[in-house]
Amino acid sequence: MSNLNSMPVPATASSLGVSPGFRLHRLEVRNWGTFDQHIHILDAGGRTALLIGENGSGKSTLVDALLTLLVPKAKRNYNLSAGGAKKKERDEKTYVLGAYGSQSESEESRAQTKFLRKAGGQPSILLACFVNAATCEAVSLAQILWLQEDDVKKLFLVSRRERCISQDFEGLGESRTWKKTLRNRGFEVEDSFTEYAEKAVLYLRMQSVTTLALFSQTVAIKEITHVSTFIRDHMLERLDSKDLVDRLERHYQDLKNCWEAIQDAKKQLQFLEPIVQKAKDISLCNERLREASELRDALPAFFAMQLKGLLTTELTWLGEQIQALDAEIHALTTRRAELEQQRFSLKQAIDNDEVGKELTRIQEELNSVRQSEEQRRSLAKQYQSCITDLGLKEEITDEPRFLELRQWAESEQAEQSKIITAAAKRPSRNRNLLSCEKTTKVWKTSSSRFAKGPT
């Protein structure tokens, strides 16, 4: 039997133009019929594929794999091209076990079918990937088949992207965990062909499930006796015209209502456009306000960090200054202690010496002279205050001027005494008046002369 592991189509979709709709891109099988152990791939690439090969090379096996993926079991017939009794030789069980011939131990015994695989071994896996080149969409359909208690069990899988057996079906583990594992890998897992077929029809954008049954009828077709009957039974759905008209009327009314609702919505949107613009402006202002508030709230921390840096620098400098001053204070303290010690030593030496005693006596006299000086300075200040009160705005700083003023003051005192004595010898009333006038006159004259100073 020839190996159909890879059968690429020379022409590509890009070179011949993109065809609309989903087309078979790749068919993969493992442990299906005589395709044992390894993964076998039919790479159609979305183009028309021609299967050629000798009898028994696996052409019908691949077609039956595609039938298994697309057609329900009740409407499926395997090995249609063989015709006659050979069609009944193949079913899901023989494909899962890998039947490849029969053998009898003797001429009288019944022939026994030979199988490549045993029950309980690795499951059979079928996968078909369909691609819509116009929309760049992909849908993958897959089935897992295994034998359990002499009955074929199946899992139906659908995925809306390209899948392959080598990457998506390795390491499945035990059969009881397959559903969970495959769902975790992104597959939609179904237990029945009905739900699986509905999803396949929906994702592949077919009209109805009838399309799948039509595929079963057209595979390996050789003769159509009545074309009209074939089309009516397999290609057309039975429709009630009255019900169809009623549905069209309802649909038209629904469309009309939708159109009116859309027009109303458009008008509302036009009225709401200024509000939307204002909302955007307000949102922008709020965002700016929020950013400004965040910056304002961050200012204390920012200034605190800046102040911390400055204070750290200042503290470092002050620490250095304190260390320098401490060192200077220590040095001065040490120096002061040394000078105190020297002073004490000198004082003892002076006290025990004649020169020292003489210096002590001189110091005592100096202190006495200083006290006398302080007393005389005090009297000089009082004297200066008195002459200022007499109208002499002059500061006495030398001895000749002081003696001159003293002599003048003594002569004035003698003259004032004569005036007072003469006034005392006159009658009482006249004496008093005269005394007052003369005293006033003399006072004014003396004051004037004193202010001018002695000539």
C-alpha positions as CSV (number, residue, x, y, z in Angstrom):
1,M,0.0,0.0,0.0
2,S,1.5,3.4,-1.0
3,N,2.0,6.1,1.6
4,L,-0.2,9.2,1.3
5,N,1.7,11.0,4.0
6,S,1.8,14.3,2.1
7,M,0.1,15.3,-1.2
8,P,0.6,19.0,-1.8
9,V,-1.3,20.8,-4.6
10,P,1.0,22.7,-6.9
11,A,-1.2,25.7,-7.5
12,T,-1.6,28.3,-4.7
13,A,-4.5,30.5,-3.9
14,S,-2.5,33.6,-4.4
15,S,-1.4,32.6,-7.9
16,L,-4.9,31.6,-9.1
17,G,-6.9,34.2,-7.2
18,V,-8.7,34.0,-3.8
19,S,-11.9,31.9,-3.8
20,P,-14.6,32.9,-1.4
21,G,-16.0,30.5,1.2
22,F,-14.4,27.9,3.4
23,R,-12.4,25.3,1.5
24,L,-10.5,22.2,2.7
25,H,-7.0,23.3,3.6
26,R,-5.6,20.2,5.3
27,L,-6.8,16.7,6.3
28,E,-4.9,14.8,9.0
29,V,-5.4,11.2,10.3
30,R,-3.7,9.0,12.8
31,N,-4.5,5.4,13.6
32,W,-7.3,5.4,11.1
33,G,-7.7,2.3,9.0
34,T,-4.3,1.3,7.5
35,F,-2.8,4.7,8.3
36,D,-1.1,3.4,11.5
37,Q,0.9,5.1,14.3
38,H,2.2,8.1,12.2
39,I,0.3,11.2,11.3
40,H,-0.7,11.2,7.6
41,I,-1.6,14.5,6.0
42,L,-3.6,15.4,2.8
43,D,-2.5,19.0,2.1
44,A,-5.2,20.3,-0.3
45,G,-4.3,24.0,0.3
46,G,-7.9,25.2,-0.5
47,R,-7.7,23.9,-4.1
48,T,-9.3,20.9,-5.9
49,A,-7.4,17.7,-5.0
50,L,-7.2,14.6,-7.1
51,L,-6.5,11.3,-5.2
52,I,-4.8,8.7,-7.3
53,G,-3.3,5.4,-6.4
54,E,-3.5,1.6,-6.7
55,N,-6.3,-0.4,-5.1
56,G,-5.8,-0.6,-1.4
57,S,-3.5,2.4,-1.2
58,G,-6.0,4.3,1.1
59,K,-8.0,6.6,-1.2
60,S,-11.4,5.5,0.1
61,T,-10.0,5.5,3.7
62,L,-9.2,9.2,3.5
63,V,-12.6,10.0,1.9
64,D,-14.3,8.0,4.7
65,A,-12.3,10.0,7.3
66,L,-13.7,13.2,5.8
67,L,-17.2,11.6,5.8
68,T,-16.8,10.7,9.4
69,L,-16.0,14.4,10.2
70,L,-19.0,15.8,8.2
71,V,-21.8,13.3,8.0
72,P,-23.9,11.8,10.8
73,K,-23.6,8.1,11.2
74,A,-27.2,7.4,10.2
75,K,-26.6,8.9,6.7
76,R,-23.1,7.8,6.2
77,N,-21.9,4.9,3.9
78,Y,-18.3,3.9,3.9
79,N,-16.4,2.7,0.8
80,L,-19.1,3.9,-1.6
81,S,-16.8,3.5,-4.7
82,A,-16.5,-0.2,-4.1
83,G,-20.2,-1.0,-4.4
84,G,-21.9,-4.3,-3.6
85,A,-21.0,-6.2,-0.4
86,K,-17.7,-4.6,0.0
87,K,-19.4,-1.5,1.3
88,K,-20.4,-3.4,4.4
89,E,-16.9,-4.6,5.2
90,R,-16.0,-1.2,6.6
91,D,-17.4,0.6,9.6
92,E,-16.1,2.8,12.5
93,K,-14.9,-0.2,14.5
94,T,-12.8,-1.7,11.6
95,Y,-11.3,1.7,10.9
96,V,-10.4,2.3,14.6
97,L,-8.8,-1.2,14.9
98,G,-7.1,-0.9,11.5
99,A,-8.5,-3.9,9.6
100,Y,-6.3,-4.7,6.6
101,G,-7.3,-8.2,5.5
102,S,-8.6,-11.6,6.5
103,Q,-7.1,-15.0,7.1
104,S,-8.5,-18.5,7.8
105,E,-6.6,-21.3,9.6
106,S,-8.1,-24.0,7.5
107,E,-10.2,-24.4,4.4
108,E,-13.3,-25.2,6.4
109,S,-12.9,-22.5,9.0
110,R,-14.3,-19.0,8.7
111,A,-11.9,-16.2,7.7
112,Q,-10.8,-14.0,10.5
113,T,-10.2,-10.2,10.0
114,K,-6.7,-9.1,10.8
115,F,-6.2,-5.8,12.7
116,L,-3.2,-3.5,13.1
117,R,-4.3,-2.3,16.5
118,K,-5.9,-3.7,19.6
119,A,-8.7,-2.4,21.8
120,G,-7.4,-0.1,24.6
121,G,-4.5,1.2,22.6
122,Q,-4.0,4.7,21.2
123,P,-7.2,6.3,19.9
124,S,-7.9,7.2,16.3
125,I,-7.8,11.0,15.6
126,L,-9.3,12.7,12.5
127,L,-8.8,16.4,11.9
128,A,-9.9,18.6,9.0
129,C,-8.9,22.3,8.7
130,F,-11.1,24.6,6.5
131,V,-9.8,28.1,5.6
132,N,-11.6,31.1,4.1
133,A,-8.8,32.9,2.2
134,A,-11.1,35.9,1.5
135,T,-11.7,36.7,5.2
136,C,-8.6,35.0,6.6
137,E,-10.7,32.8,8.9
138,A,-10.1,29.2,9.8
139,V,-12.2,26.4,11.3
140,S,-10.9,23.0,12.5
141,L,-13.1,20.0,13.0
142,A,-11.8,16.9,14.8
143,Q,-12.9,13.6,16.3
144,I,-11.3,11.2,18.7
145,L,-12.5,7.6,18.4
146,W,-11.6,4.7,20.7
147,L,-12.9,1.2,21.5
148,Q,-14.5,0.6,24.9
149,E,-16.4,-2.5,25.8
150,D,-16.7,-3.5,22.1
151,D,-18.3,-0.1,21.3
152,V,-16.8,2.9,19.5
153,K,-16.8,6.0,21.7
154,K,-16.3,9.4,20.2
155,L,-15.5,13.0,21.2
156,F,-16.4,15.8,18.8
157,L,-14.2,18.9,18.7
158,V,-14.5,22.3,17.0
159,S,-12.0,25.2,17.0
160,R,-12.1,28.5,15.2
161,R,-8.4,28.5,14.2
162,E,-6.0,26.2,12.5
163,R,-5.1,23.1,14.5
164,C,-2.9,20.1,13.9
165,I,-2.6,16.6,15.5
166,S,1.1,16.9,16.2
167,Q,0.8,20.0,18.4
168,D,-2.7,19.9,19.8
169,F,-3.2,16.2,20.6
170,E,0.0,15.2,22.2
171,G,0.1,14.3,25.9
172,L,-3.6,13.8,26.4
173,G,-3.2,11.4,29.3
174,E,-6.1,9.1,30.3
175,S,-9.4,9.1,28.4
176,R,-11.4,10.4,31.4
177,T,-9.3,13.6,31.4
178,W,-9.5,14.3,27.6
179,K,-12.5,16.6,27.8
180,K,-10.9,18.9,30.4
181,T,-7.5,18.8,28.7
182,L,-8.9,19.7,25.3
183,R,-11.1,22.5,26.6
184,N,-8.1,24.0,28.3
185,R,-6.4,23.9,24.9
186,G,-9.2,26.0,23.4
187,F,-11.4,23.3,21.8
188,E,-15.2,23.2,22.0
189,V,-15.9,19.6,23.1
190,E,-19.3,17.9,22.4
191,D,-20.5,14.4,23.2
192,S,-23.1,14.2,20.4
193,F,-22.8,14.7,16.7
194,T,-25.9,17.0,16.7
195,E,-24.4,19.8,18.7
196,Y,-21.1,19.3,16.9
197,A,-22.8,19.6,13.5
198,E,-24.7,22.7,14.4
199,K,-21.5,24.5,15.4
200,A,-19.8,23.3,12.2
201,V,-22.6,24.6,10.0
202,L,-22.6,27.9,11.9
203,Y,-18.9,28.4,11.8
204,L,-18.5,27.3,8.1
205,R,-21.5,29.5,7.2
206,M,-23.6,26.7,5.6
207,Q,-27.3,27.1,5.1
208,S,-28.4,24.1,7.2
209,V,-27.4,20.7,8.4
210,T,-28.9,19.3,5.2
211,T,-25.7,20.4,3.4
212,L,-23.8,17.7,5.4
213,A,-26.2,15.0,4.3
214,L,-25.9,16.2,0.7
215,F,-22.1,15.8,0.9
216,S,-22.7,12.1,1.8
217,Q,-24.8,11.7,-1.3
218,T,-22.4,13.3,-3.7
219,V,-19.3,11.4,-2.5
220,A,-18.4,8.8,-5.2
221,I,-21.7,9.3,-6.9
222,K,-22.0,7.3,-10.2
223,E,-25.6,7.6,-11.4
224,I,-28.6,9.9,-10.8
225,T,-31.8,8.4,-12.2
226,H,-34.2,11.3,-11.4
227,V,-32.4,14.7,-11.1
228,S,-35.5,16.5,-10.0
229,T,-36.1,14.0,-7.3
230,F,-32.5,14.1,-6.2
231,I,-32.5,17.9,-6.0
232,R,-35.8,18.0,-4.2
233,D,-34.9,15.3,-1.7
234,H,-31.3,16.2,-1.0
235,M,-30.7,19.8,-2.0
236,L,-33.9,21.7,-1.2
237,E,-35.6,22.2,2.1
238,R,-39.4,21.8,2.3
239,L,-40.8,25.2,2.9
240,D,-44.4,26.5,3.7
241,S,-44.9,29.5,1.3
242,K,-47.6,31.1,3.5
243,D,-45.4,30.9,6.5
244,L,-42.5,32.3,4.5
245,V,-44.6,35.3,3.4
246,D,-45.7,35.9,6.9
247,R,-42.1,35.8,8.1
248,L,-41.1,38.2,5.3
249,E,-43.8,40.6,6.3
250,R,-42.8,40.5,9.9
251,H,-39.2,40.9,9.0
252,Y,-40.0,43.9,6.8
253,Q,-41.9,45.5,9.6
254,D,-39.0,44.8,12.0
255,L,-36.6,46.3,9.5
256,K,-38.9,49.4,9.1
257,N,-39.1,49.8,12.9
258,C,-35.3,49.4,13.1
259,W,-34.8,52.0,10.4
260,E,-37.1,54.5,12.2
261,A,-35.4,53.8,15.5
262,I,-32.0,54.4,13.8
263,Q,-33.2,57.7,12.4
264,D,-34.5,58.7,15.9
265,A,-31.2,57.6,17.4
266,K,-29.2,59.7,14.8
267,K,-31.3,62.8,15.7
268,Q,-30.7,62.2,19.4
269,L,-27.0,61.8,18.7
270,Q,-26.9,65.1,16.8
271,F,-28.6,66.8,19.8
272,L,-26.2,65.1,22.2
273,E,-23.0,66.0,20.2
274,P,-22.6,69.4,22.0
275,I,-23.1,67.6,25.4
276,V,-20.5,65.0,24.4
277,Q,-18.1,67.7,23.4
278,K,-18.7,69.5,26.7
279,A,-18.3,66.3,28.5
280,K,-14.9,65.8,26.8
281,D,-13.9,69.3,27.7
282,I,-15.0,68.8,31.3
283,S,-13.2,65.5,31.4
284,L,-10.0,67.2,30.1
285,C,-10.3,70.0,32.6
286,N,-10.9,67.5,35.4
287,E,-7.9,65.6,34.3
288,R,-5.8,68.7,34.3
289,L,-7.2,69.7,37.7
290,R,-6.4,66.2,39.0
291,E,-2.9,66.5,37.7
292,A,-2.5,70.0,39.2
293,S,-4.0,68.8,42.5
294,E,-1.5,65.9,42.5
295,L,1.3,68.3,41.9
296,R,0.0,70.6,44.6
297,D,-0.2,67.8,47.0
298,A,3.3,66.7,46.1
299,L,4.7,70.2,46.7
300,P,5.2,69.8,50.5
301,A,7.0,66.5,50.0
302,F,9.1,68.0,47.2
303,F,10.1,71.1,49.2
304,A,10.6,68.9,52.2
305,M,13.0,66.8,50.2
306,Q,14.8,69.9,48.9
307,L,14.9,71.3,52.4
308,K,16.2,68.0,53.7
309,G,19.1,68.1,51.1
310,L,19.9,71.7,52.1
311,L,19.7,70.9,55.8
312,T,21.8,67.8,55.4
313,T,24.5,69.9,53.6
314,E,24.2,72.6,56.3
315,L,24.3,70.0,59.1
316,T,27.4,68.4,57.5
317,W,29.1,71.8,57.3
318,L,28.1,72.7,60.8
319,G,29.3,69.4,62.0
320,E,32.6,70.1,60.4
321,Q,32.7,73.6,62.0
322,I,31.8,72.1,65.4
323,Q,34.6,69.6,65.1
324,A,37.0,72.4,64.2
325,L,35.7,74.6,67.0
326,D,35.9,71.7,69.5
327,A,39.5,71.2,68.4
328,E,40.2,74.9,68.8
329,I,38.5,75.1,72.2
330,H,40.5,72.1,73.3
331,A,43.7,73.7,72.1
332,L,42.8,77.0,73.8
333,T,41.8,75.3,77.0
334,T,45.1,73.5,77.0
335,R,46.9,76.8,76.3
336,R,44.9,78.6,79.0
337,A,45.8,75.9,81.5
338,E,49.5,76.3,80.5
339,L,49.3,80.1,80.9
340,E,47.5,79.8,84.3
341,Q,50.2,77.5,85.4
342,Q,52.8,80.0,84.2
343,R,50.9,82.9,85.9
344,F,50.7,81.0,89.1
345,S,54.4,80.2,88.9
346,L,55.3,83.9,88.1
347,K,53.0,85.1,91.0
348,Q,54.8,82.9,93.4
349,A,58.1,84.0,92.1
350,I,57.1,87.7,92.3
351,D,55.7,87.4,95.8
352,N,58.9,85.8,97.0
353,D,61.1,88.6,95.4
354,E,61.8,92.2,96.4
355,V,61.0,93.4,93.0
356,G,57.7,91.7,93.3
357,K,56.9,93.4,96.5
358,E,57.7,96.8,94.9
359,L,55.5,96.0,92.0
360,T,52.7,95.2,94.5
361,R,53.1,98.5,96.2
362,I,53.1,100.3,92.9
363,Q,49.9,98.5,91.9
364,E,48.2,99.6,95.1
365,E,49.2,103.2,94.5
366,L,48.0,102.9,90.9
367,N,44.6,101.7,92.2
368,S,44.4,104.7,94.6
369,V,45.2,107.2,91.9
370,R,42.5,105.6,89.7
371,Q,39.9,106.1,92.5
372,S,41.0,109.7,92.9
373,E,40.7,110.2,89.1
374,E,37.2,108.8,89.1
375,Q,36.1,111.2,91.9
376,R,37.6,114.2,90.1
377,R,35.9,113.2,86.9
378,S,32.6,113.1,88.7
379,L,33.2,116.6,90.2
380,A,34.2,117.9,86.8
381,K,31.0,116.6,85.3
382,Q,29.0,118.3,88.1
383,Y,31.0,121.6,87.5
384,Q,30.3,121.4,83.7
385,S,26.6,120.9,84.4
386,C,26.6,124.0,86.7
387,I,28.3,126.3,84.1
388,T,25.9,125.0,81.5
389,D,23.0,126.0,83.7
390,L,24.6,129.5,84.0
391,G,24.5,129.9,80.2
392,L,28.1,129.1,79.3
393,K,28.0,126.6,76.5
394,E,31.7,125.7,76.7
395,E,33.5,122.5,77.8
396,I,36.3,123.2,80.2
397,T,39.2,120.9,79.2
398,D,42.4,122.8,80.3
399,E,43.6,124.2,83.6
400,P,44.2,127.9,82.5
401,R,40.7,128.3,81.4
402,F,39.5,126.6,84.6
403,L,41.5,129.0,86.8
404,E,40.3,132.1,84.8
405,L,36.7,131.1,85.4
406,R,37.4,130.5,89.0
407,Q,38.9,133.9,89.5
408,W,36.0,135.6,87.7
409,A,33.5,133.6,89.8
410,E,35.2,134.8,93.1
411,S,35.1,138.5,92.0
412,E,31.5,138.2,91.0
413,Q,30.7,136.6,94.4
414,A,32.3,139.6,96.2
415,E,30.4,142.1,94.2
416,Q,27.1,140.3,94.8
417,S,27.8,140.3,98.5
418,K,28.3,144.1,98.5
419,I,25.0,144.6,96.7
420,I,23.1,142.4,99.2
421,T,24.7,144.2,102.2
422,A,23.8,147.7,100.8
423,A,20.2,146.6,100.2
424,A,19.9,145.3,103.7
425,K,20.5,148.9,105.2
426,R,17.5,150.6,103.5
427,P,13.9,150.9,104.8
428,S,12.0,147.7,104.8
429,R,9.4,148.4,102.0
430,N,11.8,150.3,99.7
431,R,14.5,148.0,100.6
432,N,12.5,145.0,99.5
433,L,11.5,146.6,96.2
434,L,15.0,148.0,95.5
435,S,16.6,144.7,96.6
436,C,14.4,142.8,94.2
437,E,15.0,145.2,91.3
438,K,18.8,145.3,91.9
439,T,19.0,141.6,92.5
440,T,17.2,141.0,89.2
441,K,19.3,143.6,87.4
442,V,22.5,142.2,88.9
443,W,21.5,138.7,88.1
444,K,20.8,139.6,84.5
445,T,24.1,141.6,84.2
446,S,26.1,138.7,85.8
447,S,24.4,136.2,83.6
448,S,25.2,138.2,80.5
449,R,28.8,138.8,81.6
450,F,29.2,135.1,82.6
451,A,27.8,134.0,79.2
452,K,30.3,136.3,77.4
453,G,33.0,135.1,79.7
454,P,35.7,137.2,81.5
455,T,37.6,139.8,79.4
